[in-house]
Amino acid sequence: MGSDPRKMGSDPLACRGCDLLQRIPALPPGGKARCRQCGQLLALHPLHPLDRPLALAVACAILIVVANVEPLMSLSAAGRTATTTLLGGAVEMWQRGAQATALVVAFCAVVAPAVYVGTVLVVLLAVRGGRAPSWVGEVMRWTEHVKPWSMNEVLLLGVLVALTKIAELATVIPGAAMYATGALVFLLPWLATSMDPRAIWRRIEWVKRD
């Protein structure tokens, strides 16, 4: 994980898709290396390894706050209007007896994205100075563990399916949280692909060797 993308080629790297061992050539800024057998992305050398991910992480953090504070949607039927938030929907599921579903929704749509973006911000801010303390490595590992559980796109798909079923019974008004969740569906994968773990681990390991 600590190898320099500009000095690759000495140690073979196993593809995550097909386990094929291959050597990665030196990559120019903005270059990518893919597996010659399955096409899996093996390495990349971003033009801005820290600045772009940090900007995306800040944008994601703002959107997460909006998605959890502002109303997700409003329903109007028979002269009555009801408004709910993202976390409020999970609480409502819990109160109606769907505890398992409520926990999954709360974790994958609220907790996991917040923890992922929070740990990314901590890591990127810590390594910007060039000398990262050793505990940043542990935070970086937590980032990799939490990332697969951030599933805002699944929540958004479920909401859209539900809206199509109730559209004939009530008037649905999307709230700011709905738009923020939709934006996160695009920004979170962009954040994940823009980060260069090697550039980060290089700075953490450099401190450990002192």
VEXSELO-208225 format. One record per atom (N, C-alpha, C): x, y, z; residue in three letters; atom name. Coordinates in steps of 0.2 Angstrom, whole numbers, plus 5000, padded with zeros to 4 digits. Example, Ala and Ser with C-alpha at 12.3 -4.5 7.8 and 13.67 -1.06 7.14 Angstrom:
BEGIN
- px	py	pz	rest	atom
- 5066	4972	5039	ALA	N
- 5062	4978	5039	ALA	CA
- 5066	4984	5039	ALA	C
- 5064	4989	5035	SER	N
- 5068	4995	5036	SER	CA
- 5064	5000	5039	SER	C
//
This chain:
BEGIN
- px	py	pz	rest	atom
- 5004	4994	5000	MET	N
- 5000	5000	5000	MET	CA
- 5004	5006	5000	MET	C
- 5011	5006	5002	GLY	N
- 5015	5012	5003	GLY	CA
- 5019	5013	4997	GLY	C
- 5018	5010	4991	SER	N
- 5023	5011	4986	SER	CA
- 5021	5017	4982	SER	C
- 5026	5020	4979	ASP	N
- 5025	5026	4975	ASP	CA
- 5022	5025	4968	ASP	C
- 5016	5028	4966	PRO	N
- 5014	5026	4960	PRO	CA
- 5018	5028	4954	PRO	C
- 5023	5033	4955	ARG	N
- 5028	5035	4950	ARG	CA
- 5034	5030	4950	ARG	C
- 5034	5025	4955	LYS	N
- 5040	5021	4955	LYS	CA
- 5038	5014	4955	LYS	C
- 5032	5012	4952	MET	N
- 5030	5005	4952	MET	CA
- 5034	5001	4947	MET	C
- 5033	4995	4947	GLY	N
- 5036	4990	4943	GLY	CA
- 5041	4985	4946	GLY	C
- 5043	4987	4952	SER	N
- 5048	4982	4956	SER	CA
- 5044	4976	4959	SER	C
- 5038	4977	4962	ASP	N
- 5035	4972	4965	ASP	CA
- 5028	4970	4962	ASP	C
- 5027	4964	4960	PRO	N
- 5021	4962	4957	PRO	CA
- 5015	4963	4961	PRO	C
- 5009	4965	4958	LEU	N
- 5003	4967	4962	LEU	CA
- 4998	4962	4959	LEU	C
- 4994	4959	4964	ALA	N
- 4988	4954	4963	ALA	CA
- 4982	4958	4961	ALA	C
- 4979	4956	4956	CYS	N
- 4973	4960	4954	CYS	CA
- 4967	4957	4959	CYS	C
- 4963	4962	4961	ARG	N
- 4958	4960	4965	ARG	CA
- 4952	4957	4962	ARG	C
- 4952	4957	4955	GLY	N
- 4946	4954	4951	GLY	CA
- 4948	4947	4950	GLY	C
- 4954	4945	4947	CYS	N
- 4956	4939	4945	CYS	CA
- 4962	4936	4948	CYS	C
- 4965	4939	4953	ASP	N
- 4971	4937	4956	ASP	CA
- 4977	4936	4952	ASP	C
- 4977	4939	4946	LEU	N
- 4983	4939	4941	LEU	CA
- 4989	4943	4944	LEU	C
- 4995	4940	4945	LEU	N
- 5000	4944	4947	LEU	CA
- 5003	4948	4941	LEU	C
- 5005	4954	4942	GLN	N
- 5007	4958	4936	GLN	CA
- 5011	4964	4939	GLN	C
- 5016	4967	4935	ARG	N
- 5020	4972	4937	ARG	CA
- 5017	4979	4934	ARG	C
- 5016	4984	4939	ILE	N
- 5013	4990	4936	ILE	CA
- 5019	4995	4934	ILE	C
- 5018	4997	4928	PRO	N
- 5023	5002	4925	PRO	CA
- 5023	5009	4929	PRO	C
- 5028	5013	4928	ALA	N
- 5027	5020	4931	ALA	CA
- 5022	5024	4928	ALA	C
- 5018	5027	4932	LEU	N
- 5012	5030	4930	LEU	CA
- 5013	5038	4929	LEU	C
- 5011	5041	4924	PRO	N
- 5012	5048	4924	PRO	CA
- 5006	5051	4928	PRO	C
- 5006	5058	4930	PRO	N
- 5001	5061	4933	PRO	CA
- 4994	5060	4929	PRO	C
- 4989	5058	4932	GLY	N
- 4983	5057	4929	GLY	CA
- 4982	5050	4926	GLY	C
- 4987	5046	4926	GLY	N
- 4987	5039	4923	GLY	CA
- 4984	5034	4927	GLY	C
- 4982	5029	4924	LYS	N
- 4979	5023	4927	LYS	CA
- 4981	5016	4924	LYS	C
- 4981	5011	4928	ALA	N
- 4984	5005	4926	ALA	CA
- 4978	5000	4927	ALA	C
- 4976	4996	4922	ARG	N
- 4971	4991	4923	ARG	CA
- 4974	4984	4922	ARG	C
- 4971	4979	4924	CYS	N
- 4973	4972	4924	CYS	CA
- 4972	4970	4916	CYS	C
- 4977	4967	4913	ARG	N
- 4977	4965	4906	ARG	CA
- 4973	4959	4905	ARG	C
- 4970	4956	4910	GLN	N
- 4966	4950	4909	GLN	CA
- 4958	4952	4910	GLN	C
- 4957	4955	4916	CYS	N
- 4950	4957	4917	CYS	CA
- 4948	4964	4917	CYS	C
- 4953	4968	4916	GLY	N
- 4951	4976	4916	GLY	CA
- 4950	4979	4922	GLY	C
- 4951	4976	4928	GLN	N
- 4950	4979	4934	GLN	CA
- 4956	4984	4935	GLN	C
- 4953	4990	4939	LEU	N
- 4958	4995	4940	LEU	CA
- 4963	4993	4945	LEU	C
- 4969	4994	4944	LEU	N
- 4975	4991	4948	LEU	CA
- 4978	4997	4952	LEU	C
- 4979	5003	4949	ALA	N
- 4982	5008	4952	ALA	CA
- 4981	5015	4948	ALA	C
- 4981	5020	4951	LEU	N
- 4980	5027	4948	LEU	CA
- 4985	5032	4951	LEU	C
- 4987	5037	4947	HIS	N
- 4991	5042	4950	HIS	CA
- 4987	5049	4948	HIS	C
- 4983	5051	4953	PRO	N
- 4979	5057	4952	PRO	CA
- 4983	5063	4951	PRO	C
- 4980	5068	4948	LEU	N
- 4983	5074	4947	LEU	CA
- 4983	5078	4953	LEU	C
- 4978	5077	4957	HIS	N
- 4978	5081	4964	HIS	CA
- 4976	5076	4969	HIS	C
- 4981	5072	4972	PRO	N
- 4979	5066	4976	PRO	CA
- 4976	5068	4983	PRO	C
- 4977	5074	4985	LEU	N
- 4974	5076	4991	LEU	CA
- 4969	5082	4991	LEU	C
- 4970	5087	4986	ASP	N
- 4965	5093	4986	ASP	CA
- 4958	5091	4983	ASP	C
- 4958	5087	4978	ARG	N
- 4951	5085	4975	ARG	CA
- 4947	5081	4980	ARG	C
- 4950	5075	4983	PRO	N
- 4946	5071	4988	PRO	CA
- 4944	5076	4994	PRO	C
- 4948	5080	4996	LEU	N
- 4946	5084	5002	LEU	CA
- 4940	5089	5000	LEU	C
- 4940	5092	4994	ALA	N
- 4935	5096	4992	ALA	CA
- 4928	5092	4991	ALA	C
- 4929	5086	4989	LEU	N
- 4923	5081	4988	LEU	CA
- 4921	5079	4995	LEU	C
- 4925	5078	5000	ALA	N
- 4923	5076	5006	ALA	CA
- 4920	5081	5010	ALA	C
- 4922	5087	5009	VAL	N
- 4918	5093	5012	VAL	CA
- 4911	5094	5009	VAL	C
- 4911	5093	5003	ALA	N
- 4904	5093	4999	ALA	CA
- 4900	5088	5002	ALA	C
- 4902	5082	5003	CYS	N
- 4898	5076	5005	CYS	CA
- 4896	5077	5012	CYS	C
- 4901	5080	5016	ALA	N
- 4899	5081	5023	ALA	CA
- 4893	5086	5024	ALA	C
- 4893	5092	5020	ILE	N
- 4888	5096	5019	ILE	CA
- 4881	5093	5017	ILE	C
- 4882	5089	5012	LEU	N
- 4876	5086	5010	LEU	CA
- 4873	5081	5015	LEU	C
- 4877	5077	5019	ILE	N
- 4875	5073	5024	ILE	CA
- 4871	5076	5029	ILE	C
- 4874	5082	5031	VAL	N
- 4870	5086	5036	VAL	CA
- 4863	5088	5033	VAL	C
- 4863	5091	5027	VAL	N
- 4856	5093	5024	VAL	CA
- 4852	5087	5024	VAL	C
- 4855	5081	5022	ALA	N
- 4850	5075	5021	ALA	CA
- 4847	5072	5028	ALA	C
- 4851	5074	5033	ASN	N
- 4848	5071	5040	ASN	CA
- 4845	5077	5044	ASN	C
- 4845	5083	5042	VAL	N
- 4842	5088	5045	VAL	CA
- 4835	5091	5042	VAL	C
- 4836	5091	5035	GLU	N
- 4830	5094	5031	GLU	CA
- 4825	5088	5030	GLU	C
- 4819	5090	5029	PRO	N
- 4813	5085	5027	PRO	CA
- 4815	5081	5021	PRO	C
- 4814	5074	5021	LEU	N
- 4815	5070	5015	LEU	CA
- 4809	5071	5010	LEU	C
- 4803	5071	5013	MET	N
- 4798	5072	5008	MET	CA
- 4792	5074	5013	MET	C
- 4787	5077	5009	SER	N
- 4780	5078	5012	SER	CA
- 4775	5075	5008	SER	C
- 4770	5072	5012	LEU	N
- 4764	5069	5009	LEU	CA
- 4758	5072	5011	LEU	C
- 4754	5074	5006	SER	N
- 4748	5077	5007	SER	CA
- 4742	5073	5004	SER	C
- 4737	5071	5009	ALA	N
- 4731	5067	5007	ALA	CA
- 4725	5069	5011	ALA	C
- 4720	5070	5008	ALA	N
- 4713	5071	5012	ALA	CA
- 4714	5077	5017	ALA	C
- 4718	5082	5014	GLY	N
- 4718	5088	5018	GLY	CA
- 4723	5088	5024	GLY	C
- 4727	5083	5024	ARG	N
- 4732	5082	5030	ARG	CA
- 4739	5081	5026	ARG	C
- 4744	5084	5030	THR	N
- 4751	5084	5027	THR	CA
- 4755	5081	5032	THR	C
- 4759	5077	5030	ALA	N
- 4764	5074	5035	ALA	CA
- 4771	5075	5032	ALA	C
- 4776	5076	5036	THR	N
- 4783	5077	5034	THR	CA
- 4788	5073	5038	THR	C
- 4793	5070	5035	THR	N
- 4797	5065	5038	THR	CA
- 4804	5067	5036	THR	C
- 4809	5065	5040	THR	N
- 4816	5065	5039	THR	CA
- 4819	5059	5037	THR	C
- 4825	5058	5035	LEU	N
- 4828	5052	5034	LEU	CA
- 4829	5047	5040	LEU	C
- 4831	5050	5046	LEU	N
- 4831	5046	5052	LEU	CA
- 4824	5045	5055	LEU	C
- 4820	5050	5054	GLY	N
- 4813	5049	5056	GLY	CA
- 4810	5044	5053	GLY	C
- 4811	5042	5047	GLY	N
- 4808	5036	5043	GLY	CA
- 4811	5030	5046	GLY	C
- 4817	5030	5048	ALA	N
- 4819	5024	5052	ALA	CA
- 4816	5023	5059	ALA	C
- 4815	5028	5062	VAL	N
- 4812	5028	5069	VAL	CA
- 4805	5026	5068	VAL	C
- 4801	5028	5063	GLU	N
- 4794	5026	5061	GLU	CA
- 4794	5018	5060	GLU	C
- 4799	5016	5056	MET	N
- 4799	5009	5055	MET	CA
- 4800	5005	5061	MET	C
- 4804	5007	5066	TRP	N
- 4805	5004	5072	TRP	CA
- 4799	5004	5076	TRP	C
- 4795	5009	5077	GLN	N
- 4789	5009	5081	GLN	CA
- 4784	5005	5078	GLN	C
- 4784	5004	5071	ARG	N
- 4779	5000	5068	ARG	CA
- 4781	4992	5068	ARG	C
- 4786	4990	5071	GLY	N
- 4788	4983	5072	GLY	CA
- 4793	4981	5067	GLY	C
- 4795	4985	5063	ALA	N
- 4801	4983	5058	ALA	CA
- 4807	4985	5060	ALA	C
- 4809	4982	5066	GLN	N
- 4816	4984	5069	GLN	CA
- 4822	4982	5065	GLN	C
- 4822	4976	5062	ALA	N
- 4827	4974	5057	ALA	CA
- 4828	4979	5052	ALA	C
- 4823	4981	5048	THR	N
- 4823	4985	5043	THR	CA
- 4825	4992	5045	THR	C
- 4823	4994	5051	ALA	N
- 4825	5001	5053	ALA	CA
- 4832	5001	5055	ALA	C
- 4835	4996	5058	LEU	N
- 4842	4996	5059	LEU	CA
- 4846	4996	5053	LEU	C
- 4844	4992	5048	VAL	N
- 4848	4992	5041	VAL	CA
- 4848	4999	5038	VAL	C
- 4842	5002	5038	VAL	N
- 4841	5009	5035	VAL	CA
- 4845	5014	5038	VAL	C
- 4845	5014	5045	ALA	N
- 4848	5019	5049	ALA	CA
- 4856	5018	5048	ALA	C
- 4858	5012	5048	PHE	N
- 4865	5011	5047	PHE	CA
- 4868	5012	5040	PHE	C
- 4865	5010	5035	CYS	N
- 4867	5010	5028	CYS	CA
- 4866	5017	5025	CYS	C
- 4861	5021	5028	ALA	N
- 4859	5027	5025	ALA	CA
- 4861	5033	5029	ALA	C
- 4862	5032	5036	VAL	N
- 4864	5038	5040	VAL	CA
- 4871	5037	5043	VAL	C
- 4872	5031	5047	VAL	N
- 4878	5030	5051	VAL	CA
- 4884	5029	5046	VAL	C
- 4883	5024	5042	ALA	N
- 4889	5022	5038	ALA	CA
- 4892	5028	5033	ALA	C
- 4887	5032	5029	PRO	N
- 4890	5038	5026	PRO	CA
- 4893	5043	5030	PRO	C
- 4890	5044	5036	ALA	N
- 4893	5049	5040	ALA	CA
- 4900	5047	5043	ALA	C
- 4900	5041	5045	VAL	N
- 4907	5039	5047	VAL	CA
- 4912	5038	5042	VAL	C
- 4910	5036	5036	TYR	N
- 4915	5036	5030	TYR	CA
- 4917	5043	5029	TYR	C
- 4913	5048	5028	VAL	N
- 4915	5054	5026	VAL	CA
- 4919	5057	5032	VAL	C
- 4917	5056	5038	GLY	N
- 4921	5059	5043	GLY	CA
- 4928	5056	5044	GLY	C
- 4929	5050	5043	THR	N
- 4935	5047	5043	THR	CA
- 4940	5049	5037	THR	C
- 4936	5050	5032	VAL	N
- 4940	5053	5026	VAL	CA
- 4943	5060	5027	VAL	C
- 4938	5064	5030	LEU	N
- 4940	5071	5032	LEU	CA
- 4946	5071	5037	LEU	C
- 4946	5066	5042	VAL	N
- 4951	5066	5047	VAL	CA
- 4958	5064	5044	VAL	C
- 4957	5059	5039	VAL	N
- 4964	5057	5036	VAL	CA
- 4967	5062	5032	VAL	C
- 4962	5065	5027	LEU	N
- 4965	5070	5023	LEU	CA
- 4968	5076	5026	LEU	C
- 4964	5078	5031	LEU	N
- 4967	5084	5035	LEU	CA
- 4973	5083	5038	LEU	C
- 4974	5076	5041	ALA	N
- 4980	5074	5045	ALA	CA
- 4986	5074	5040	ALA	C
- 4985	5072	5034	VAL	N
- 4991	5070	5030	VAL	CA
- 4993	5076	5025	VAL	C
- 4989	5082	5025	ARG	N
- 4990	5087	5021	ARG	CA
- 4997	5091	5023	ARG	C
- 4998	5091	5030	GLY	N
- 5004	5094	5032	GLY	CA
- 5011	5090	5031	GLY	C
- 5010	5084	5028	GLY	N
- 5016	5079	5027	GLY	CA
- 5018	5075	5032	GLY	C
- 5016	5076	5038	ARG	N
- 5018	5072	5044	ARG	CA
- 5012	5070	5048	ARG	C
- 5010	5064	5046	ALA	N
- 5004	5061	5049	ALA	CA
- 5005	5057	5055	ALA	C
- 5002	5058	5061	PRO	N
- 5003	5054	5067	PRO	CA
- 5001	5046	5065	PRO	C
- 5004	5042	5069	SER	N
- 5003	5035	5067	SER	CA
- 4995	5032	5068	SER	C
- 4991	5036	5072	TRP	N
- 4984	5034	5073	TRP	CA
- 4980	5035	5066	TRP	C
- 4983	5039	5062	VAL	N
- 4979	5040	5056	VAL	CA
- 4979	5034	5052	VAL	C
- 4984	5029	5052	GLY	N
- 4983	5023	5049	GLY	CA
- 4977	5019	5051	GLY	C
- 4976	5019	5057	GLU	N
- 4970	5015	5060	GLU	CA
- 4964	5018	5057	GLU	C
- 4963	5025	5057	VAL	N
- 4957	5028	5054	VAL	CA
- 4957	5027	5047	VAL	C
- 4962	5026	5043	MET	N
- 4962	5024	5036	MET	CA
- 4959	5017	5035	MET	C
- 4961	5013	5040	ARG	N
- 4958	5006	5039	ARG	CA
- 4951	5006	5041	ARG	C
- 4948	5010	5045	TRP	N
- 4941	5011	5047	TRP	CA
- 4938	5013	5041	TRP	C
- 4941	5018	5037	THR	N
- 4938	5021	5031	THR	CA
- 4936	5015	5026	THR	C
- 4941	5011	5025	GLU	N
- 4940	5005	5020	GLU	CA
- 4935	5000	5023	GLU	C
- 4934	4999	5029	HIS	N
- 4929	4995	5032	HIS	CA
- 4922	4997	5031	HIS	C
- 4921	5004	5032	VAL	N
- 4915	5007	5032	VAL	CA
- 4912	5008	5025	VAL	C
- 4917	5010	5020	LYS	N
- 4915	5012	5014	LYS	CA
- 4910	5007	5010	LYS	C
- 4910	5001	5010	PRO	N
- 4905	4996	5007	PRO	CA
- 4898	4997	5010	PRO	C
- 4898	4999	5016	TRP	N
- 4891	4999	5019	TRP	CA
- 4887	5006	5018	TRP	C
- 4890	5010	5015	SER	N
- 4887	5017	5013	SER	CA
- 4883	5016	5007	SER	C
- 4876	5015	5008	MET	N
- 4872	5013	5002	MET	CA
- 4866	5018	5001	MET	C
- 4868	5024	5000	ASN	N
- 4862	5029	4999	ASN	CA
- 4859	5028	4992	ASN	C
- 4862	5024	4987	GLU	N
- 4858	5023	4981	GLU	CA
- 4853	5018	4982	GLU	C
- 4854	5013	4987	VAL	N
- 4849	5008	4988	VAL	CA
- 4843	5011	4991	VAL	C
- 4844	5016	4996	LEU	N
- 4839	5020	4999	LEU	CA
- 4835	5024	4994	LEU	C
- 4838	5027	4990	LEU	N
- 4835	5032	4985	LEU	CA
- 4831	5027	4981	LEU	C
- 4833	5022	4978	LEU	N
- 4829	5017	4974	LEU	CA
- 4823	5015	4978	LEU	C
- 4824	5013	4984	GLY	N
- 4818	5011	4988	GLY	CA
- 4813	5016	4989	GLY	C
- 4815	5022	4990	VAL	N
- 4810	5028	4990	VAL	CA
- 4807	5029	4984	VAL	C
- 4810	5029	4978	LEU	N
- 4807	5030	4972	LEU	CA
- 4802	5025	4970	LEU	C
- 4804	5019	4972	VAL	N
- 4799	5013	4971	VAL	CA
- 4792	5014	4975	VAL	C
- 4794	5016	4981	ALA	N
- 4788	5018	4986	ALA	CA
- 4784	5024	4983	ALA	C
- 4787	5029	4981	LEU	N
- 4783	5035	4978	LEU	CA
- 4779	5033	4972	LEU	C
- 4781	5028	4968	THR	N
- 4777	5027	4962	THR	CA
- 4771	5023	4965	THR	C
- 4771	5019	4970	LYS	N
- 4765	5016	4973	LYS	CA
- 4760	5020	4976	LYS	C
- 4763	5026	4979	ILE	N
- 4758	5030	4983	ILE	CA
- 4756	5036	4979	ILE	C
- 4759	5037	4973	ALA	N
- 4758	5043	4969	ALA	CA
- 4750	5044	4968	ALA	C
- 4746	5039	4967	GLU	N
- 4739	5040	4966	GLU	CA
- 4735	5041	4972	GLU	C
- 4738	5040	4978	LEU	N
- 4734	5041	4984	LEU	CA
- 4736	5047	4987	LEU	C
- 4742	5050	4986	ALA	N
- 4743	5056	4990	ALA	CA
- 4748	5060	4985	ALA	C
- 4748	5067	4987	THR	N
- 4753	5071	4984	THR	CA
- 4760	5071	4987	THR	C
- 4765	5070	4983	VAL	N
- 4771	5069	4986	VAL	CA
- 4776	5075	4984	VAL	C
- 4779	5078	4989	ILE	N
- 4783	5084	4988	ILE	CA
- 4790	5082	4990	ILE	C
- 4795	5081	4986	PRO	N
- 4802	5080	4988	PRO	CA
- 4805	5086	4992	PRO	C
- 4808	5084	4997	GLY	N
- 4811	5089	5002	GLY	CA
- 4819	5090	5000	GLY	C
- 4822	5094	5003	ALA	N
- 4829	5096	5002	ALA	CA
- 4833	5090	5003	ALA	C
- 4831	5085	5008	ALA	N
- 4835	5079	5010	ALA	CA
- 4835	5074	5004	ALA	C
- 4830	5074	5000	MET	N
- 4829	5070	4994	MET	CA
- 4834	5072	4989	MET	C
- 4835	5078	4988	TYR	N
- 4840	5081	4983	TYR	CA
- 4847	5080	4985	TYR	C
- 4848	5081	4992	ALA	N
- 4855	5080	4995	ALA	CA
- 4857	5072	4994	ALA	C
- 4852	5068	4996	THR	N
- 4853	5061	4995	THR	CA
- 4855	5059	4988	THR	C
- 4851	5061	4983	GLY	N
- 4853	5060	4976	GLY	CA
- 4859	5062	4974	GLY	C
- 4862	5068	4977	ALA	N
- 4868	5071	4975	ALA	CA
- 4874	5066	4978	ALA	C
- 4872	5064	4984	LEU	N
- 4877	5059	4988	LEU	CA
- 4878	5053	4984	LEU	C
- 4873	5051	4980	VAL	N
- 4874	5044	4976	VAL	CA
- 4879	5045	4971	VAL	C
- 4880	5051	4969	PHE	N
- 4885	5053	4964	PHE	CA
- 4892	5055	4967	PHE	C
- 4892	5059	4972	LEU	N
- 4898	5061	4975	LEU	CA
- 4902	5056	4979	LEU	C
- 4898	5052	4983	LEU	N
- 4902	5047	4987	LEU	CA
- 4906	5042	4982	LEU	C
- 4904	5039	4977	PRO	N
- 4908	5035	4973	PRO	CA
- 4914	5039	4970	PRO	C
- 4912	5046	4968	TRP	N
- 4918	5050	4965	TRP	CA
- 4923	5051	4970	TRP	C
- 4921	5052	4977	LEU	N
- 4926	5053	4982	LEU	CA
- 4930	5047	4983	LEU	C
- 4927	5041	4983	ALA	N
- 4931	5035	4983	ALA	CA
- 4936	5033	4978	ALA	C
- 4934	5035	4972	THR	N
- 4938	5034	4966	THR	CA
- 4944	5039	4965	THR	C
- 4943	5045	4968	SER	N
- 4948	5051	4968	SER	CA
- 4953	5050	4973	SER	C
- 4952	5046	4978	MET	N
- 4957	5045	4983	MET	CA
- 4963	5040	4981	MET	C
- 4969	5042	4983	ASP	N
- 4975	5038	4981	ASP	CA
- 4977	5035	4988	ASP	C
- 4975	5029	4989	PRO	N
- 4978	5026	4996	PRO	CA
- 4985	5026	4996	PRO	C
- 4989	5025	4991	ARG	N
- 4996	5025	4991	ARG	CA
- 4999	5032	4993	ARG	C
- 4996	5037	4991	ALA	N
- 4999	5044	4993	ALA	CA
- 4998	5045	5000	ALA	C
- 4992	5042	5003	ILE	N
- 4991	5043	5010	ILE	CA
- 4995	5039	5014	ILE	C
- 4995	5032	5012	TRP	N
- 5000	5028	5016	TRP	CA
- 5007	5029	5016	TRP	C
- 5009	5032	5011	ARG	N
- 5016	5034	5010	ARG	CA
- 5018	5039	5016	ARG	C
- 5013	5044	5017	ARG	N
- 5015	5049	5022	ARG	CA
- 5014	5046	5029	ARG	C
- 5010	5042	5030	ILE	N
- 5009	5039	5037	ILE	CA
- 5015	5034	5038	ILE	C
- 5017	5030	5034	GLU	N
- 5023	5025	5035	GLU	CA
- 5029	5029	5036	GLU	C
- 5030	5035	5032	TRP	N
- 5036	5039	5033	TRP	CA
- 5037	5041	5040	TRP	C
- 5031	5043	5044	VAL	N
- 5032	5045	5051	VAL	CA
- 5034	5039	5055	VAL	C
- 5031	5033	5053	LYS	N
- 5032	5027	5057	LYS	CA
- 5039	5025	5057	LYS	C
- 5043	5026	5051	ARG	N
- 5050	5024	5050	ARG	CA
- 5054	5028	5054	ARG	C
- 5052	5034	5056	ASP	N
- 5057	5039	5060	ASP	CA
- 5058	5036	5067	ASP	C
//
